[in-house]
Amino acid sequence: MYVSFDAIQDLALEHRPQPSYVGIGLAAAALVIMPLRARAKRRDDPTQMHTRVRERSISANNIGRKMRRALIANQRNREN
């Protein structure tokens, strides 16, 4: 409830977001870790490699990787 109120208040008062260095660090770490995790999933059980759930999970990891790259690029642009 507090987070919602605070977010709405910040939007209403047009407060600019501050960079979160912890968030940037987590996104950068995930950018390295998630592809390794996806590779391990593919290698884990080759007989189950083409199940829909596994393929969707791998696809979600790829989408997440693209989103993290965009997040990091956006933060770099704001700092400049």
C-alpha angles and dihedrals in degrees: 000000000000092000091053092049092047092048093049091047092051091050093048093049091043094234113179115236117250120226114260108214091189089054092048090050092049091049091049092048091048089050088062100035102045097060089050089050092050091050090050090051091054092048095042100080116000092189090063096040097110101046114127094239093052093046092049090049092051090046090051089052090053092049090047091051091054091048092050091050090052091048093052092045090050092051091050091052092051092052092054 
